Each structure stands twice: as structure tokens, then as C-alpha cells.
Amino acid sequence: MRDPNLWEYPDEFHPERFMVSPSKEKDDEREQLALNYLPFGSGRRGCPGAHLGNIFVGVAIGTMVQCFDWRINGDKISMEETGEMSLSMAHPLQCTHVARINPLASFESGDP
């Protein structure tokens, strides 16, 4: 991020250098800025734990789907939206997990 060939005054803090106008004439500038600002996003400087994080998320979701039934808190789901820049649910979905199996069932019967 301090390459003088890519940035004017590379050792000074100028956050406006990452702001791009949404106009269509600036497509080339937008693409160039996207390529310039990759401090730890890809290549040999990519995050070393990104793949591990993806694996853990998959395992966690798989475990929640496999081991639990999910009950909705309330009568019905409200799909009402709120927000301006990014939409979110006005009434977030709330669920309660119910175990499908008793994890201690094998120990209660006396079998090792």
C-alpha cells in the first residue's frame, strides 16, 4: 500500500483515495482502484485462515441442521423490511432449537 508508482503520497493518510464516483465514465478508475487496494485479500498475502474458516462454518451449519429441529418463536414470520442502504428484517426471525436425539442416551443405558 506504499508503492509510489500506484499512489500519490503513499506514506500519508488520505482515505478519499479509495472513494470512487458512481458515474459510468469512471469505470476504468473503479477497476484500477479495486486492483490497487488488495492489502490482504488475495495472492500470496491472502488470509491464511480463510479456507479453515469456511470449513468451520460448513461444519457448524451441518451440525445444527443434523442435530436439531428448529421451531419458530411466534405464530408466523413477518417479512417486513427496514433500512435504507441495506435491507434487513423489521422483526428478525427468532427460533428455538430442539435436540433430535438425547446425546446422553448411550450412557444412560449403561453401555460403554
Phi, psi and omega in degrees: 000005181239026180281114181294343176286337181257330187235140171280131183052065186293338182267004179250150180277114177223087183295339180293344179294340180266357180274133182236138177291141181283004183291154183288337180290343185263019181301318180296319180294320180297315180295319180296317179295323179297323180283329181287325185262077175228066185295317180220034187262331182202177179072206184288346177259015179293160181298123182289341182259007184298314181293320178297319177298317177298321179296314181296321178296317178298318179294318181296315179294318178300319179294318180295323179287320184286321190263348185229149164262150183243130179247137179279132175279116181114179184279316183211170181266129176265122180264019178296139184249156176216163179110161181248299183284316177232137183275143173219167181286135177294325178237094185303145179291129177237129182233158174242135179271143178232122182297135177282326181231157175272114184295341181262008185300321182289332179280333181288330182281350178092357177281139179287000000 
